[in-house]
Amino acid sequence: MIELVLTAAGAQRVRFAISPLEEVLGAVRTLLGVRGHPATLPWASRAPVLDVPELAAVLGARHYITEFLSPPPDGPETTASAQLRAVRATPPAQVALELAMVDADLSRLPDDPAAARDLLADQLETVWDVLLAPEWPRLRELLAADIAFRTRQLGSGGIASMLAGLHPSVRLSDTSLLVDVRARERLEIDARGLLLIPAVFAWPNVGVVTVPPWQISLLYPARGVASLWTSAAAPPEPLVEVLGRTRALLLATLDRPAATTELARRHGLAPATVSAHLTALRGAGLLASERRGHRVLYRRTELGDAVLTGKL
């Protein structure tokens, strides 16, 4: 059990971020069979085999796989390029400290921690470019939708309400956040606060970043992973007759929030066409929209759910 004590300063700062490199680590661990949501099988079945033996050795560990390979991101807009720069700037002493904690055979890595760091960073970049970058738009939209949902929970019910639905292994007890994992630690969340990082490839576990100097962070499975690589159910024919096939398809697709560009890619439509249909559905009260940074996410309303299921 890890106990994270919410100090007076730390309790005031709970924020969310997206970590591209955390998805890289999770994707490799999924391919290694260490973990993986059943819904990732379509992706894993078509993933090419990459020659990254040193990175695979680190990520094959069962209990600790380093923090410097996925440094805590600044926020939802953090890019893979920014994180890779941070990896390559990690002090060799920090690299040596963390690699010594990895419960795996790392004999293939260079003895020089700086050389080991740079080799692992190069392999991270290869995995990102080949496996994750092509999938990133849809992954990122799912992660942004999770953050939007949790932020609404935080605003309406407070931190206790939001944390209660985060993961079965996470609970708030008085002024402490308890995380049911193998490690045993008690730490105070400092003035930097608690960083919450949703991840597509985290299922079924949560992870906690506790190694100094990194900010204390909680990694948890994002909502909606089960539908990420599956097609939306075909809309009912009576609904198609009323709304038209494209609008009915978009309404059926939005069981989780998504942006215009994601919907256009998914259905092979022009973004302008999708935008026009989304505007019409929102005008009819079947969809709602919310701006997240430079993106606008659309989601079904209760009325939209009722229309789709014929329960009006």
MIVO-564577 format. One record per residue (C-alpha): residue number from 0; residue in three letters; chain; x, y, z. Coordinates in Angstrom, 3 decimals. Example, Ala and Ser with C-alpha at 12.3 -4.5 7.8 and 13.67 -1.06 7.14 Angstrom:
BEGIN
0/ALA/A/12.300/-4.500/7.800
1/SER/A/13.670/-1.060/7.140
% end
This chain:
BEGIN
0/MET/A/0.000/0.000/0.000
1/ILE/A/1.254/3.491/-0.874
2/GLU/A/-0.080/6.301/1.281
3/LEU/A/0.056/9.764/-0.250
4/VAL/A/-0.599/12.384/2.403
5/LEU/A/-2.440/15.440/1.115
6/THR/A/-0.648/18.281/2.866
7/ALA/A/-2.272/21.699/3.092
8/ALA/A/-0.164/22.897/0.156
9/GLY/A/-0.415/19.756/-1.949
10/ALA/A/-4.163/19.262/-1.575
11/GLN/A/-4.781/22.523/-3.406
12/ARG/A/-3.137/21.280/-6.593
13/VAL/A/-4.583/18.320/-8.428
14/ARG/A/-4.033/18.458/-12.149
15/PHE/A/-4.192/16.186/-15.177
16/ALA/A/-1.676/15.543/-17.914
17/ILE/A/-1.159/13.341/-20.963
18/SER/A/2.089/11.388/-21.355
19/PRO/A/2.931/10.174/-24.886
20/LEU/A/5.959/8.270/-23.618
21/GLU/A/3.900/6.487/-20.967
22/GLU/A/1.838/5.123/-23.839
23/VAL/A/5.062/3.982/-25.528
24/LEU/A/6.099/2.079/-22.408
25/GLY/A/2.639/0.584/-21.991
26/ALA/A/2.441/-0.415/-25.646
27/VAL/A/5.752/-2.277/-25.470
28/ARG/A/4.722/-4.014/-22.251
29/THR/A/1.470/-5.032/-23.932
30/LEU/A/3.407/-6.588/-26.818
31/LEU/A/5.692/-8.333/-24.328
32/GLY/A/2.655/-9.859/-22.652
33/VAL/A/3.283/-8.165/-19.308
34/ARG/A/-0.166/-6.567/-19.376
35/GLY/A/-2.816/-5.470/-21.829
36/HIS/A/-6.537/-4.833/-22.162
37/PRO/A/-8.291/-7.421/-24.374
38/ALA/A/-9.442/-4.510/-26.541
39/THR/A/-5.820/-3.850/-27.555
40/LEU/A/-5.584/-7.223/-29.352
41/PRO/A/-6.570/-5.790/-32.769
42/TRP/A/-3.786/-3.231/-32.446
43/ALA/A/-1.249/-5.735/-31.099
44/SER/A/-2.007/-8.280/-33.831
45/ARG/A/-0.941/-5.893/-36.566
46/ALA/A/1.949/-4.184/-34.749
47/PRO/A/5.318/-4.739/-36.480
48/VAL/A/8.185/-6.407/-34.636
49/LEU/A/10.800/-3.845/-33.630
50/ASP/A/14.457/-4.421/-32.805
51/VAL/A/14.646/-2.710/-29.398
52/PRO/A/16.124/-5.427/-27.154
53/GLU/A/17.540/-3.142/-24.459
54/LEU/A/14.275/-1.235/-24.055
55/ALA/A/12.356/-4.522/-24.036
56/ALA/A/14.631/-5.816/-21.264
57/VAL/A/13.871/-2.788/-19.059
58/LEU/A/10.144/-2.932/-19.775
59/GLY/A/9.982/-6.668/-19.149
60/ALA/A/10.419/-6.010/-15.423
61/ARG/A/7.450/-6.924/-13.256
62/HIS/A/7.616/-4.307/-10.530
63/TYR/A/9.724/-1.292/-11.498
64/ILE/A/10.591/0.021/-14.960
65/THR/A/12.120/3.471/-14.210
66/GLU/A/10.616/6.943/-14.158
67/PHE/A/13.122/8.759/-16.380
68/LEU/A/11.886/6.910/-19.492
69/SER/A/8.513/8.666/-19.125
70/PRO/A/9.165/11.890/-17.203
71/PRO/A/5.982/13.405/-15.738
72/PRO/A/4.464/15.643/-18.433
73/ASP/A/3.746/19.330/-17.985
74/GLY/A/0.099/19.036/-18.947
75/PRO/A/-2.404/17.745/-21.525
76/GLU/A/-0.465/19.340/-24.396
77/THR/A/2.916/17.705/-23.710
78/THR/A/4.438/16.187/-26.857
79/ALA/A/6.568/13.101/-27.377
80/SER/A/9.383/15.318/-28.663
81/ALA/A/9.397/17.348/-25.438
82/GLN/A/9.459/14.217/-23.310
83/LEU/A/12.251/12.670/-25.383
84/ARG/A/14.328/15.810/-24.840
85/ALA/A/13.709/15.455/-21.108
86/VAL/A/14.790/11.789/-21.202
87/ARG/A/18.047/12.687/-22.969
88/ALA/A/18.681/15.447/-20.403
89/THR/A/18.315/13.136/-17.386
90/PRO/A/21.458/13.333/-15.210
91/PRO/A/23.513/10.120/-15.452
92/ALA/A/23.380/9.693/-11.666
93/GLN/A/19.563/9.601/-11.794
94/VAL/A/19.687/7.103/-14.653
95/ALA/A/22.063/4.859/-12.712
96/LEU/A/19.882/5.069/-9.580
97/GLU/A/16.718/4.058/-11.402
98/LEU/A/18.238/1.340/-13.567
99/ALA/A/19.654/-0.244/-10.417
100/MET/A/16.066/-0.588/-9.139
101/VAL/A/14.782/-2.428/-12.218
102/ASP/A/14.008/-6.083/-11.467
103/ALA/A/15.224/-7.460/-14.806
104/ASP/A/18.428/-8.567/-16.529
105/LEU/A/19.941/-5.388/-17.967
106/SER/A/23.323/-6.874/-18.873
107/ARG/A/22.875/-5.820/-22.504
108/LEU/A/22.842/-2.153/-21.552
109/PRO/A/26.088/-0.138/-21.639
110/ASP/A/27.760/0.238/-18.244
111/ASP/A/27.968/4.007/-18.747
112/PRO/A/24.589/5.404/-17.598
113/ALA/A/24.722/8.278/-20.087
114/ALA/A/25.263/5.847/-22.948
115/ALA/A/22.488/3.605/-21.626
116/ARG/A/20.143/6.594/-21.377
117/ASP/A/20.835/7.697/-24.957
118/LEU/A/20.405/4.175/-26.333
119/LEU/A/17.074/3.765/-24.548
120/ALA/A/15.945/7.208/-25.714
121/ASP/A/16.731/6.272/-29.329
122/GLN/A/14.708/3.077/-28.966
123/LEU/A/11.830/4.963/-27.348
124/GLU/A/11.798/7.298/-30.325
125/THR/A/11.744/4.354/-32.744
126/VAL/A/8.764/2.802/-30.985
127/TRP/A/6.976/6.149/-30.927
128/ASP/A/7.528/6.796/-34.635
129/VAL/A/6.516/3.306/-35.789
130/LEU/A/3.856/2.161/-33.317
131/LEU/A/2.295/5.126/-31.552
132/ALA/A/2.529/8.225/-33.754
133/PRO/A/0.122/6.814/-36.391
134/GLU/A/-2.406/5.973/-33.645
135/TRP/A/-1.840/9.084/-31.550
136/PRO/A/-4.778/11.259/-32.741
137/ARG/A/-7.388/8.723/-31.630
138/LEU/A/-5.465/7.832/-28.437
139/ARG/A/-5.089/11.465/-27.552
140/GLU/A/-8.781/12.201/-28.071
141/LEU/A/-9.693/9.339/-25.735
142/LEU/A/-7.286/10.621/-23.082
143/ALA/A/-8.603/14.167/-23.452
144/ALA/A/-12.156/12.860/-23.075
145/ASP/A/-11.183/11.075/-19.866
146/ILE/A/-9.670/14.271/-18.482
147/ALA/A/-12.808/16.225/-19.412
148/PHE/A/-14.954/13.673/-17.561
149/ARG/A/-12.751/13.693/-14.439
150/THR/A/-12.569/17.481/-14.457
151/ARG/A/-16.372/17.683/-14.464
152/GLN/A/-16.440/15.243/-11.534
153/LEU/A/-13.880/17.336/-9.678
154/GLY/A/-15.885/20.498/-10.253
155/SER/A/-19.245/19.055/-9.256
156/GLY/A/-18.338/16.691/-6.419
157/GLY/A/-14.844/17.633/-5.282
158/ILE/A/-11.686/15.568/-5.089
159/ALA/A/-13.257/12.749/-3.057
160/SER/A/-15.950/12.159/-5.675
161/MET/A/-13.463/12.224/-8.540
162/LEU/A/-10.971/9.876/-6.868
163/ALA/A/-13.712/7.426/-5.873
164/GLY/A/-14.304/6.520/-9.503
165/LEU/A/-10.689/6.530/-10.644
166/HIS/A/-9.796/2.886/-9.976
167/PRO/A/-10.751/0.153/-7.454
168/SER/A/-7.215/0.289/-6.012
169/VAL/A/-7.465/4.001/-5.202
170/ARG/A/-9.371/5.523/-2.296
171/LEU/A/-9.316/8.628/-0.163
172/SER/A/-9.077/8.137/3.597
173/ASP/A/-9.204/11.321/5.670
174/THR/A/-6.267/13.360/4.358
175/SER/A/-4.482/10.509/2.612
176/LEU/A/-4.790/8.939/-0.807
177/LEU/A/-4.327/5.176/-0.469
178/VAL/A/-3.141/3.187/-3.478
179/ASP/A/-3.299/-0.594/-3.159
180/VAL/A/-0.107/-1.724/-4.910
181/ARG/A/2.777/-4.028/-4.047
182/ALA/A/5.078/-1.235/-2.784
183/ARG/A/4.980/0.054/0.786
184/GLU/A/5.585/3.792/1.157
185/ARG/A/4.221/6.842/2.945
186/LEU/A/4.893/10.150/1.211
187/GLU/A/3.677/13.695/1.512
188/ILE/A/2.396/15.401/-1.626
189/ASP/A/4.406/18.608/-1.776
190/ALA/A/3.468/22.022/-3.130
191/ARG/A/3.665/20.747/-6.708
192/GLY/A/0.509/18.769/-5.973
193/LEU/A/-0.713/15.463/-7.365
194/LEU/A/-0.414/14.749/-11.079
195/LEU/A/-3.051/12.415/-12.556
196/ILE/A/-2.169/10.706/-15.845
197/PRO/A/-4.772/8.643/-17.729
198/ALA/A/-3.287/6.003/-20.033
199/VAL/A/-4.652/3.739/-22.749
200/PHE/A/-2.161/0.945/-22.081
201/ALA/A/-2.254/1.076/-18.271
202/TRP/A/-5.049/-1.488/-17.803
203/PRO/A/-5.621/-3.238/-15.440
204/ASN/A/-3.256/-1.557/-12.995
205/VAL/A/-2.482/1.790/-11.500
206/GLY/A/1.059/3.088/-11.113
207/VAL/A/2.561/5.647/-8.775
208/VAL/A/5.620/7.801/-9.416
209/THR/A/7.357/8.292/-6.068
210/VAL/A/11.078/8.441/-6.904
211/PRO/A/12.629/11.908/-6.351
212/PRO/A/13.001/14.361/-7.972
213/TRP/A/9.918/13.568/-10.060
214/GLN/A/6.541/14.999/-9.092
215/ILE/A/4.308/12.465/-7.344
216/SER/A/2.024/11.130/-10.064
217/LEU/A/-0.753/8.577/-10.321
218/LEU/A/-1.131/6.662/-13.581
219/TYR/A/-4.541/5.056/-14.145
220/PRO/A/-6.463/3.328/-16.985
221/ALA/A/-8.412/5.774/-19.123
222/ARG/A/-12.132/5.320/-19.727
223/GLY/A/-13.332/3.984/-23.069
224/VAL/A/-10.390/1.765/-24.005
225/ALA/A/-12.725/-1.135/-24.734
226/SER/A/-14.225/0.731/-27.704
227/LEU/A/-11.010/2.272/-29.012
228/TRP/A/-10.263/-0.247/-31.783
229/THR/A/-13.807/-1.453/-32.392
230/SER/A/-16.345/-0.089/-34.820
231/ALA/A/-19.448/1.630/-33.563
232/ALA/A/-22.629/-0.385/-33.758
233/ALA/A/-24.719/0.341/-36.834
234/PRO/A/-27.485/2.828/-36.042
235/PRO/A/-31.070/1.541/-36.093
236/GLU/A/-32.679/1.795/-39.532
237/PRO/A/-35.670/3.824/-38.257
238/LEU/A/-33.199/6.412/-36.940
239/VAL/A/-31.380/6.419/-40.289
240/GLU/A/-34.679/7.144/-42.031
241/VAL/A/-35.277/10.151/-39.775
242/LEU/A/-31.788/11.641/-39.440
243/GLY/A/-30.018/10.321/-42.502
244/ARG/A/-27.276/7.662/-42.437
245/THR/A/-24.326/9.939/-41.657
246/ARG/A/-25.962/11.815/-38.793
247/ALA/A/-27.322/8.582/-37.326
248/LEU/A/-23.848/7.004/-37.587
249/LEU/A/-22.217/9.961/-35.837
250/LEU/A/-24.811/9.871/-33.071
251/ALA/A/-24.184/6.141/-32.569
252/THR/A/-20.417/6.664/-32.587
253/LEU/A/-20.404/9.261/-29.832
254/ASP/A/-20.707/6.848/-26.929
255/ARG/A/-17.531/8.618/-25.799
256/PRO/A/-16.511/12.232/-26.548
257/ALA/A/-14.589/12.785/-29.776
258/ALA/A/-13.417/15.650/-31.974
259/THR/A/-14.369/16.386/-35.557
260/THR/A/-11.027/15.242/-36.973
261/GLU/A/-11.183/11.890/-35.156
262/LEU/A/-14.713/11.241/-36.397
263/ALA/A/-13.721/12.188/-39.939
264/ARG/A/-10.792/9.758/-39.931
265/ARG/A/-12.836/6.974/-38.392
266/HIS/A/-15.602/7.158/-40.966
267/GLY/A/-13.672/8.294/-44.037
268/LEU/A/-15.515/11.600/-44.288
269/ALA/A/-14.388/15.155/-44.957
270/PRO/A/-13.935/17.158/-41.725
271/ALA/A/-16.203/19.911/-43.116
272/THR/A/-18.969/17.362/-43.718
273/VAL/A/-18.649/15.955/-40.207
274/SER/A/-18.594/19.445/-38.711
275/ALA/A/-21.836/20.381/-40.471
276/HIS/A/-23.609/17.252/-39.240
277/LEU/A/-22.319/17.688/-35.678
278/THR/A/-23.558/21.285/-35.655
279/ALA/A/-27.009/20.142/-36.739
280/LEU/A/-27.140/17.386/-34.103
281/ARG/A/-26.011/19.805/-31.410
282/GLY/A/-28.644/22.330/-32.534
283/ALA/A/-31.278/19.639/-32.073
284/GLY/A/-30.055/18.982/-28.534
285/LEU/A/-28.773/15.494/-29.331
286/LEU/A/-25.116/16.410/-28.769
287/ALA/A/-23.223/18.734/-26.441
288/SER/A/-19.762/20.148/-27.022
289/GLU/A/-16.916/21.209/-24.767
290/ARG/A/-13.676/22.973/-25.663
291/ARG/A/-10.457/21.358/-24.415
292/GLY/A/-7.467/23.472/-25.414
293/HIS/A/-7.663/23.928/-29.183
294/ARG/A/-10.043/20.968/-29.629
295/VAL/A/-13.818/20.779/-29.356
296/LEU/A/-15.121/17.437/-28.070
297/TYR/A/-18.676/16.305/-28.865
298/ARG/A/-20.701/13.865/-26.784
299/ARG/A/-24.251/12.562/-26.746
300/THR/A/-26.711/14.218/-24.411
301/GLU/A/-29.366/12.346/-22.440
302/LEU/A/-31.782/13.269/-25.218
303/GLY/A/-29.340/11.840/-27.756
304/ASP/A/-29.120/8.598/-25.778
305/ALA/A/-32.894/8.370/-25.649
306/VAL/A/-33.258/8.993/-29.384
307/LEU/A/-30.587/6.401/-30.219
308/THR/A/-32.148/3.719/-28.026
309/GLY/A/-35.751/4.555/-28.922
310/LYS/A/-36.669/5.318/-25.310
311/LEU/A/-38.314/8.672/-25.860
% end
